[in-house]
């Protein structure tokens, strides 16, 4: 199964199940399941529809499978929202192979503020049945609506859910089925953090992207770096240092600040200082791969991406001294190609620095003030990073194109 990087020429934000089934069936799927009123539709609307959390109170209960095509995101995929009262494994009404056979992830939502005994029973049934259909699916459990709970109660609830599910799987001799648990709420960034980790599991290029970010951080004096999807505020990659929730929230909020400023002042001209996260100008018609939809398989296939990161590191080391000397003569390097950028200085002296990789991806870094004095070096290293990321996805596109051609030839 492949993930496709979005073509910016498509102006539709959301296309529900009125679309033709054959059109939807070719895209990777994330299944959203759980009991009624557990918060599935609210999660979907807040994360991918940018609905204010308070407005989700007026959402009606889902009565049929809702298929949303997420189109203005870096990764082009589908979210299937299942009503809580439906038995998906009823062979007379549904085809489990069609639902679970090509799914990348199954997300089960549990309402932490309600009695979750029935939810755990449904979770066990769903996981075990789906695993028999598709052993490659990843199982994610969102212990949701924890915003009204104390920290101790949150931890106790997660421990209880995890222990009871582990015991149930062990009794059924299914210990090899792995579930990942998250404490989430739509009223803070915990839901974005959870979806970031879920999406990352489905990206084959993740190790290479992490390596590129590690090299960038070590050669630029950056404390933490995130590669964000602009629409959803999901980070698709970060460096190997531990994720601090506070730093993640700062970086995530920076995207909102930049978009809000752009909405107020607009975008004029092609100045490097202009914000353009939501711009639809001519330059945004080109993505990393000239606007082509680039399949990125979630399966581990042959073909190494490590030489790309090695070349990136070597290029940085070879040019650091040269760039530092150039900065002393001509000053810091300005942004090229007019991509969006933003700089925020925090009260504690740290700096938040954002650079646009393309219309759908931004790099946000957290670094100290003294490290940011080498501004020209950081900008140069970013351009090297941007080129390396382009090579990663170009390599993936070519490889997946070859694999598709081979599959077509075998079928013929």
Residue pairs with C-beta under 8 A, 6 or more apart in sequence:
1 28
1 102
1 104
1 297
1 298
1 299
2 28
2 295
2 296
2 297
2 298
2 400
3 28
3 75
3 76
3 77
3 202
3 203
3 295
3 296
3 297
3 298
4 27
4 28
4 75
4 76
4 77
4 293
4 294
4 295
4 296
5 74
5 75
5 76
5 287
5 288
5 289
5 293
5 294
5 296
5 360
5 393
6 71
6 72
6 73
6 74
6 75
6 76
6 287
6 293
6 360
7 76
7 287
7 291
7 292
7 293
8 280
8 284
8 285
8 287
8 291
8 359
8 360
9 285
9 291
10 71
10 72
12 69
12 71
13 49
13 71
13 72
14 48
14 49
14 68
14 69
14 70
14 71
15 68
15 69
15 71
16 66
16 67
16 68
16 69
17 24
17 64
17 65
17 66
17 67
19 67
19 69
24 67
24 69
24 78
25 98
25 102
27 69
27 76
27 77
27 78
28 77
28 78
28 102
28 104
28 202
28 298
29 77
29 78
29 79
29 80
29 102
29 103
29 104
30 77
30 78
30 79
30 80
30 103
30 104
30 105
30 106
30 107
30 198
31 80
31 82
31 99
31 100
31 103
31 105
31 106
31 107
32 40
32 43
32 44
32 79
32 80
32 81
32 82
32 107
32 109
33 40
33 82
33 84
33 88
33 106
33 107
33 108
33 109
33 126
34 40
34 84
34 108
34 109
34 110
34 111
34 119
34 122
35 84
35 110
35 111
35 118
35 119
35 122
36 61
36 62
36 83
36 84
36 85
37 61
37 84
37 111
38 84
38 109
38 110
38 111
38 114
38 119
38 144
39 109
39 111
39 144
39 145
39 186
40 62
40 81
40 82
40 84
40 109
41 56
41 59
41 62
41 66
41 81
42 53
42 56
42 59
42 186
43 109
43 142
43 144
43 184
43 186
43 191
44 66
44 68
44 79
44 81
45 51
45 55
45 56
45 59
46 52
46 53
46 56
46 186
46 191
47 191
47 192
47 195
47 232
47 234
48 68
48 70
48 73
48 79
48 231
48 232
50 231
53 186
53 187
56 186
61 83
62 81
62 82
62 83
62 84
63 83
64 83
65 80
65 81
65 82
65 83
65 86
66 80
66 81
67 78
67 79
67 80
67 81
68 78
68 79
68 80
68 81
69 78
70 76
70 77
70 78
70 79
70 232
72 231
72 360
73 229
73 231
73 232
73 360
74 229
74 230
74 231
74 236
74 360
74 361
75 199
75 203
75 229
75 236
75 296
76 293
77 104
80 99
82 88
86 93
86 94
87 93
87 94
88 94
88 96
88 99
88 126
88 129
89 96
89 125
89 129
96 129
96 130
96 133
97 133
100 106
100 130
100 133
100 134
100 137
101 133
101 134
102 134
103 130
103 134
103 137
104 137
104 138
104 202
104 298
105 137
105 138
105 139
105 140
105 198
105 201
105 202
106 126
106 127
106 130
106 137
106 138
106 139
106 140
107 140
107 141
107 142
107 198
108 122
108 123
108 126
108 127
108 139
108 140
108 141
108 142
109 142
109 144
110 116
110 119
110 120
110 123
110 141
110 142
110 143
110 144
110 161
111 119
111 144
111 145
112 143
112 144
112 145
112 146
112 149
112 154
112 157
112 183
113 145
113 148
113 149
116 161
120 161
120 164
120 165
120 168
123 141
123 165
124 165
124 168
124 169
124 172
127 139
127 169
127 177
127 179
128 169
128 172
128 174
128 177
130 137
130 139
131 137
131 139
131 174
131 177
136 299
138 180
138 198
138 201
138 202
139 177
139 178
139 179
139 180
140 179
140 180
140 182
140 194
140 198
141 161
141 165
141 179
141 180
141 181
141 182
142 182
142 184
142 191
142 194
143 154
143 157
143 158
143 161
143 181
143 182
143 183
143 184
144 184
144 185
145 185
146 154
146 157
146 183
146 184
146 185
146 190
147 185
147 187
147 188
149 157
154 183
157 183
158 181
158 183
161 181
162 179
162 181
165 179
166 175
169 175
169 177
180 197
180 198
182 190
182 193
182 194
182 197
183 190
184 190
184 191
184 194
185 191
188 249
189 233
189 245
189 248
189 249
189 252
192 232
192 233
192 234
192 252
193 243
193 245
193 248
195 232
195 234
196 234
196 235
196 236
199 234
199 236
200 206
200 236
200 237
202 298
203 209
203 236
203 237
203 296
203 298
204 296
204 297
204 298
204 299
204 300
204 301
204 396
205 296
205 305
205 392
205 393
205 396
206 236
206 237
207 305
208 305
208 306
208 308
208 309
208 392
209 227
209 236
209 237
209 389
209 392
210 237
210 238
210 239
210 240
211 306
211 309
212 308
212 309
212 312
212 385
212 388
212 389
212 392
213 225
213 227
213 237
213 238
213 239
213 385
214 239
214 240
215 309
215 312
215 313
215 316
215 385
216 222
216 225
216 239
216 316
216 381
216 382
216 385
217 223
217 224
217 225
217 239
217 241
217 365
219 313
219 316
219 317
219 320
219 381
220 365
220 367
220 371
220 374
220 377
220 378
220 381
221 367
221 368
221 370
221 371
221 372
221 374
221 378
222 239
222 365
222 366
222 367
222 371
222 378
223 241
223 247
223 350
223 365
223 366
223 367
223 368
223 371
224 238
224 239
224 241
224 243
224 244
224 247
224 251
224 365
224 366
225 238
225 239
225 363
225 364
225 365
225 366
226 235
226 237
226 238
226 248
226 251
226 363
226 364
226 365
227 235
227 236
227 237
227 238
227 357
227 361
227 362
227 363
228 234
228 235
228 236
228 251
228 252
228 255
228 361
228 362
228 363
228 364
229 235
229 236
229 360
229 361
230 255
230 277
230 278
230 359
230 360
230 361
230 362
231 360
233 252
233 255
233 256
235 248
235 251
236 361
247 366
250 346
250 352
250 366
251 352
251 364
251 366
254 342
254 344
254 352
254 354
254 364
255 277
255 354
255 362
255 364
257 342
257 344
258 275
258 277
258 340
258 342
258 354
259 275
259 277
259 278
261 275
262 275
262 276
262 277
262 278
262 279
263 278
267 274
267 275
267 276
267 279
267 281
268 274
270 283
270 338
271 338
272 334
272 335
272 336
272 338
272 339
272 341
273 335
273 341
274 338
274 340
275 340
275 342
276 284
276 338
276 339
276 340
276 356
276 359
277 340
277 356
277 359
277 362
279 340
279 359
283 337
283 338
284 358
284 359
285 291
286 358
287 358
287 359
287 360
288 294
288 357
288 358
288 361
288 389
288 390
288 393
288 394
289 390
289 393
289 394
289 397
292 397
294 393
294 394
294 396
294 397
294 400
295 396
295 397
295 400
295 401
295 404
296 393
296 396
296 397
296 400
297 396
297 400
297 403
301 399
301 403
303 395
303 399
305 392
305 395
305 396
308 388
308 391
308 392
308 395
309 388
311 388
312 384
312 385
312 387
312 388
315 384
316 381
316 384
319 380
319 384
320 377
323 333
323 376
323 377
323 380
324 374
324 376
324 377
326 333
326 376
327 333
327 374
327 375
327 376
327 377
331 376
332 375
332 376
332 379
333 375
333 376
333 379
333 380
334 379
335 341
335 355
335 379
336 383
339 355
339 356
339 357
339 358
340 354
340 355
340 356
340 362
341 353
341 354
341 355
341 356
342 352
342 353
342 354
343 351
343 352
343 353
343 354
344 351
344 352
345 351
345 352
345 369
346 352
349 368
349 369
350 366
350 367
350 368
350 369
351 366
351 367
351 368
351 369
351 371
351 372
352 364
352 365
352 366
353 364
353 365
353 367
353 372
353 378
354 362
354 363
354 364
354 365
355 362
355 363
355 365
355 379
355 382
356 362
356 363
357 363
357 386
357 389
363 382
363 385
365 378
367 378
371 378
372 378
